[in-house]
Amino acid sequence: MKKIEAVLRHYKLEDVKNALTQIGIQGMTVTEVRGFGRQRGHKETYRGAEYTVDFLPKVKLEVVVSDTEVAKAIETITNVARTGQIGDGKIFVTSLAEVVRIRTGETGPEAI
């Protein structure tokens, strides 16, 4: 089992969610986050004063999938979220040692 965390642009979230649902991935967690990567934010002007916005708003989408679904999920997220511009986001994949469904006590892939 793997946990996929994707940091995306806000306006791409709905498209990514629909695409993942279409390929059979159910259950996801979404968090509003702020951060920066290589772009290091951007400069804005307010009432004549220039200032730097370091932390840009993004959304973090988290899904847990079986090992066989990882490549398909990553490909789907990448294809749908890509704009070709700096700031499209990142995808992080980590291994999960255990998953437990609280309601039933199921463990492992059955708990996904």
Backbone hydrogen bonds, N-H to C=O, Kabsch-Sander energy under -0.5 kcal/mol:
donor,donor_aa,acceptor,acceptor_aa,energy
2,K,65,V,-2.8
3,K,94,T,-3.0
4,I,2,K,-0.5
4,I,63,V,-3.2
5,E,3,K,-0.6
5,E,92,F,-3.1
6,A,4,I,-0.5
6,A,61,L,-2.9
7,V,90,K,-2.8
8,L,6,A,-0.6
8,L,59,V,-3.1
12,K,9,R,-1.3
13,L,9,R,-0.5
13,L,10,H,-1.5
16,V,12,K,-2.4
17,K,13,L,-2.9
18,N,14,E,-2.3
19,A,15,D,-2.2
20,L,16,V,-2.6
21,T,17,K,-2.2
22,Q,18,N,-2.0
23,I,19,A,-1.3
24,G,21,T,-1.4
25,I,20,L,-2.5
26,Q,24,G,-0.6
29,T,62,E,-2.4
31,T,60,K,-2.2
33,V,31,T,-0.5
33,V,58,K,-2.4
35,G,56,L,-2.0
40,R,37,G,-1.0
42,H,53,V,-1.7
44,E,51,Y,-3.0
46,Y,49,A,-2.8
49,A,46,Y,-1.9
51,Y,44,E,-2.8
53,V,42,H,-3.5
54,D,52,T,-0.9
56,L,35,G,-2.8
56,L,54,D,-0.7
58,K,33,V,-3.0
59,V,8,L,-2.2
60,K,31,T,-3.2
61,L,6,A,-3.0
61,L,59,V,-0.6
62,E,29,T,-2.9
63,V,4,I,-2.3
65,V,2,K,-2.5
69,E,66,S,-1.5
70,V,66,S,-0.6
70,V,67,D,-0.6
73,A,69,E,-2.3
74,I,70,V,-2.7
75,E,71,A,-2.4
76,T,72,K,-2.2
77,I,73,A,-2.6
78,T,74,I,-2.7
79,N,75,E,-2.5
80,V,76,T,-2.2
81,A,77,I,-2.6
82,R,78,T,-1.3
88,D,85,Q,-0.9
90,K,7,V,-1.0
92,F,5,E,-3.3
94,T,3,K,-2.3
96,L,1,M,-2.1
101,R,106,E,-2.7
102,I,100,V,-0.7
105,G,101,R,-2.7
108,G,99,V,-1.7
110,E,107,T,-0.8
111,A,108,G,-1.8
112,I,109,P,-1.0
